[in-house]
Amino acid sequence: MNETVTTNLMTPVMQYGFAGFSVILLGILIWLIRELLKVLKENNIVIAANTQAIQAVDKHSADTLSVAIELKDELLKRPCIAKFKQE
Protein backbone atom coordinates (compact mmCIF):
# COMPACT_ATOMS: atom_id res chain seq x y z
CA MET A 1 0.00 0.00 0.00
CA ASN A 2 2.83 2.39 0.85
CA GLU A 3 4.42 1.86 -2.60
CA THR A 4 1.14 2.64 -4.36
CA VAL A 5 0.77 5.95 -2.53
CA THR A 6 4.37 6.94 -3.37
CA THR A 7 3.89 5.99 -7.02
CA ASN A 8 0.62 7.93 -7.23
CA LEU A 9 2.26 10.98 -5.65
CA MET A 10 5.29 10.87 -7.96
CA THR A 11 3.42 10.27 -11.22
CA PRO A 12 2.55 13.95 -11.95
CA VAL A 13 6.03 15.06 -10.90
CA MET A 14 7.61 12.53 -13.23
CA GLN A 15 5.28 13.52 -16.05
CA TYR A 16 6.07 17.22 -15.62
CA GLY A 17 9.75 16.43 -15.39
CA PHE A 18 9.61 14.40 -18.57
CA ALA A 19 7.62 17.14 -20.33
CA GLY A 20 10.10 19.79 -19.18
CA PHE A 21 13.05 17.70 -20.26
CA SER A 22 11.38 17.14 -23.64
CA VAL A 23 10.92 20.89 -24.09
CA ILE A 24 14.58 21.48 -23.22
CA LEU A 25 15.70 18.82 -25.69
CA LEU A 26 13.44 20.29 -28.38
CA GLY A 27 14.98 23.71 -27.76
CA ILE A 28 18.47 22.26 -28.08
CA LEU A 29 17.45 20.50 -31.30
CA ILE A 30 16.08 23.73 -32.80
CA TRP A 31 19.28 25.58 -31.82
CA LEU A 32 21.44 22.86 -33.43
CA ILE A 33 19.42 23.01 -36.65
CA ARG A 34 19.85 26.80 -36.81
CA GLU A 35 23.60 26.46 -36.27
CA LEU A 36 23.76 23.77 -38.96
CA LEU A 37 21.96 26.06 -41.41
CA LYS A 38 24.48 28.84 -40.69
CA VAL A 39 27.37 26.47 -41.35
CA LEU A 40 25.76 25.26 -44.58
CA LYS A 41 25.38 28.87 -45.79
CA GLU A 42 29.05 29.52 -45.08
CA ASN A 43 30.00 26.30 -46.89
CA ASN A 44 27.97 27.39 -49.91
CA ILE A 45 29.92 30.66 -50.03
CA VAL A 46 33.23 28.78 -49.90
CA ILE A 47 32.10 26.30 -52.56
CA ALA A 48 31.03 29.18 -54.85
CA ALA A 49 34.42 30.87 -54.43
CA ASN A 50 36.25 27.61 -55.15
CA THR A 51 34.12 27.05 -58.25
CA GLN A 52 35.02 30.51 -59.54
CA ALA A 53 38.71 29.84 -58.89
CA ILE A 54 38.55 26.52 -60.76
CA GLN A 55 36.82 28.21 -63.70
CA ALA A 56 39.53 30.89 -63.79
CA VAL A 57 42.27 28.25 -63.74
CA ASP A 58 40.49 26.37 -66.54
CA LYS A 59 40.33 29.53 -68.66
CA HIS A 60 44.02 30.28 -68.07
CA SER A 61 44.93 26.69 -68.92
CA ALA A 62 42.98 26.86 -72.17
CA ASP A 63 44.67 30.17 -73.06
CA THR A 64 48.09 28.71 -72.26
CA LEU A 65 47.38 25.64 -74.40
CA SER A 66 46.35 27.75 -77.38
CA VAL A 67 49.48 29.92 -77.04
CA ALA A 68 51.67 26.80 -76.83
CA ILE A 69 50.09 25.35 -79.98
CA GLU A 70 50.51 28.68 -81.75
CA LEU A 71 54.18 28.81 -80.67
CA LYS A 72 54.76 25.25 -81.92
CA ASP A 73 53.27 26.14 -85.30
CA GLU A 74 55.42 29.28 -85.53
CA LEU A 75 58.57 27.32 -84.65
CA LEU A 76 57.80 24.65 -87.25
CA LYS A 77 57.59 27.37 -89.92
CA ARG A 78 61.32 28.03 -89.44
CA PRO A 79 63.35 26.04 -91.94
CA CYS A 80 66.11 25.05 -89.51
CA ILE A 81 63.65 23.59 -86.99
CA ALA A 82 61.39 22.02 -89.63
CA LYS A 83 64.45 20.21 -91.08
CA PHE A 84 65.14 18.52 -87.72
CA LYS A 85 61.52 17.49 -87.43
CA GLN A 86 61.63 15.63 -90.77
CA GLU A 87 64.70 13.61 -89.86
LINGILIN-V519216 format. One record per residue. RES is the residue in one letter. OMEGA is omega in whole degrees, 0 to 359 (* if undefined). Layout:
RES|OMEGA, RES|OMEGA
This chain:
M|181, N|179, E|180, T|180, V|179, T|179, T|179, N|179, L|185, M|185, T|178, P|179, V|179, M|180, Q|178, Y|178, G|178, F|179, A|178, G|179, F|178, S|178, V|178, I|179, L|177, L|176, G|178, I|179, L|178, I|177, W|180, L|179, I|178, R|178, E|178, L|178, L|176, K|180, V|179, L|177, K|178, E|178, N|179, N|178, I|180, V|180, I|178, A|179, A|178, N|178, T|178, Q|179, A|179, I|178, Q|178, A|178, V|178, D|179, K|179, H|178, S|178, A|177, D|180, T|179, L|180, S|177, V|179, A|178, I|178, E|178, L|178, K|179, D|178, E|179, L|180, L|176, K|180, R|184, P|182, C|180, I|179, A|179, K|179, F|181, K|182, Q|182, E|*
